[in-house]
Amino acid sequence: MPDISVVTDSACDLMPDFEQARDIRVVPLTIRFGGQEFDAISAKEFWDLHGVRFPFRCRSTRNPAFLG
């Protein structure tokens, strides 16, 4: 057993093969939204609850106004 372990919750965005290859432990995260409770929920389901379209439209570069 290693002296150090990496642990994350089930809301992380890691691929299962990545978790397994690096022996990353994933613990369940319960999400409460309004009167509902979710033990396992996808990112799409989470954002659908908030009325946000998924996947997000992302920029490939930062806004030049934010560059120092």
C-alpha positions as CSV (number, residue, x, y, z in Angstrom):
1,M,0.0,0.0,0.0
2,P,1.4,3.4,-1.0
3,D,2.2,6.0,1.6
4,I,0.2,8.6,-0.4
5,S,-3.1,8.2,-2.2
6,V,-5.0,10.4,-4.5
7,V,-8.7,10.7,-3.8
8,T,-11.3,12.7,-5.6
9,D,-15.1,12.9,-5.6
10,S,-17.3,11.6,-8.4
11,A,-17.9,15.1,-9.8
12,C,-14.3,15.1,-11.1
13,D,-13.7,15.1,-14.9
14,L,-11.2,12.3,-15.1
15,M,-11.6,9.4,-17.6
16,P,-12.0,6.0,-15.9
17,D,-8.9,4.5,-17.5
18,F,-6.9,7.5,-16.2
19,E,-8.2,6.9,-12.7
20,Q,-7.5,3.1,-12.9
21,A,-4.0,3.5,-14.4
22,R,-3.0,5.9,-11.6
23,D,-4.9,4.1,-8.8
24,I,-7.0,7.2,-8.1
25,R,-9.8,6.6,-5.6
26,V,-13.2,8.1,-6.4
27,V,-15.7,8.7,-3.6
28,P,-19.3,9.3,-4.3
29,L,-20.6,12.9,-4.1
30,T,-24.3,13.5,-3.4
31,I,-25.7,16.6,-5.0
32,R,-28.8,18.2,-3.6
33,F,-30.7,20.5,-6.0
34,G,-34.0,21.9,-4.8
35,G,-35.9,19.0,-3.2
36,Q,-34.0,16.4,-5.3
37,E,-30.9,14.3,-4.3
38,F,-28.6,12.8,-6.9
39,D,-25.9,10.2,-6.1
40,A,-24.7,9.9,-9.7
41,I,-25.3,12.6,-12.2
42,S,-23.5,13.4,-15.5
43,A,-22.2,16.9,-16.3
44,K,-25.0,17.3,-18.9
45,E,-27.7,16.3,-16.4
46,F,-26.2,18.8,-13.8
47,W,-26.2,21.7,-16.3
48,D,-29.7,20.8,-17.6
49,L,-31.0,21.2,-14.1
50,H,-29.6,24.8,-14.2
51,G,-31.1,25.5,-17.6
52,V,-27.6,25.8,-19.2
53,R,-26.8,24.4,-22.6
54,F,-24.1,21.7,-22.6
55,P,-21.5,21.4,-24.0
56,F,-20.3,24.9,-23.5
57,R,-19.0,26.9,-26.3
58,C,-15.4,27.5,-25.4
59,R,-12.8,29.9,-26.9
60,S,-9.5,28.4,-28.0
61,T,-7.6,31.5,-26.8
62,R,-8.0,33.9,-24.0
63,N,-9.6,37.3,-24.5
64,P,-6.7,39.7,-25.3
65,A,-8.2,42.3,-22.9
66,F,-7.2,39.9,-20.0
67,L,-3.6,39.5,-21.2
68,G,-1.2,41.4,-19.0
